[in-house]
């Protein structure tokens, strides 16, 4: 199942995104603000900002919220956010990669450590789980736009590694370092992407029982409550 290791995708399929809309918008706003602060305010020449805005639109975030987040980058608030990655293990030896955007790494690490420990896991060192995943760019668009053969040709011509087609969409996967280049090439042909982002995908998938999955989901939901956490990747299938 494509995207199985990304909690955001799992959560969406379980219908939990609606009741967490406010928290989701807060995280999206933070990424937009930081992207605009670190680069140009024009998304056409700032690929990180363009991706952040697209993610916000895909989540139905109001335009005024997006503009407010960009404007906030111009304010001298004294807030300095860092992109930090944490690695660790959850219950039943599930492996985790947690991406954060934080202004207090000690607070973030402490909170993550506490949640993992309460749920039968532990926080690891850098490199403790990343070898169980591979980093890649993912671009997804509706299969109504192109048939399978044309989508595959588009992927190859854009410099991507592969294209997987399902009943609903095409998913193009590329090297992480080539993500913005490939995405820019695809955007010239496809204007409305369903999703695009850089992900950590598990090399091997753990099979869990229904009861084990339920316990892991409780842990993931607790982690998702942390404002500092932007993305969670796990090596089990739901």
Residue, then its C-alpha position, 0 to 999 in steps of 0.5 A: x500500500x503506497x504511503x503506508x509508512x506516513x502517519x499523515x496518510x494513515x490518519x487521513x484514511x481513518x477520518x481523523x483529520x477533520x476534528x484535528x483541523x485547527x492543529x493541522x492548520x497550526x503546523x502548516x502555518x508554521x512551515x509556511x512562515x519558516x519557508x518564507x522567512x528562510x527564502x523568498x516570499x514568492x512561491x514561484x522562486x521558493x520551492x519549499x514555500x510553494x510546497x508548503x502552500x500546496x500542502x495547505x491548499x490540499x488540506x483546505x486551509x483558507x487563503x487568508x490563513x496562508x497569507x497571514x502565515x507568509x506575513x508573519x515571516x516578516x515580523x521580527x518575533x525572535x522565533x527561530x525554528x529548526x528542522x530536527x529529526x528524531x529516531x526511535x522505537x514504538x511498541x512491538x519494536x516498530x521503528x519511527x522517524x519523527x520530523x519536527x520544526x521546533x524553537x526548543x529542541x530540549x522541550x521537543x525531545x523530552x516530550x517525544x521521549x516521554x510519549x514513547x516511554x509511556x507507550x512501550x517505546x524509547x527514543x534512539x540516537x540518530x541513525x538508530x532507525x533511519x537505516x530501516x527507511x529510504x528517503x524519497x520524493x513522492x508526487x501523486x496526481x489523479x489518474x483521470x489526468x493521464x493514462x498509465x503509459x503516459x504517466x510512466x513516460x512523464x515520470x521517466x522524462x522528469x527524472x523520477x525512479x518509478x511510477x505506480x498506478x492505482x485505480x485512483x491515482x498515479x504516484x511518482x517516486x524520485x530521489x530526495x535530492x531530485x524532488x523539486x526538480x522532478x516536481x517542477x517538471x511534472x507541474x508543467x504537465x499536471x496543474x492539480x497535484x493531489x499530494x507532494x512531499x519528501x517522505x521516509x519509506x520503510x524498506x520492510x513492513x512489520x505485520x501487526x495484529x489488530x490489537x497491536x495496531x490499536x496500541x500503536x495508533x494510540x501512541x501515534x495520536x499522542x505524538x501527533x498532538x505535539x505542535x512541534x511535530x510535522x511528520x511521523x513515519x513508521x514501518x508497519x502497515x495499517 
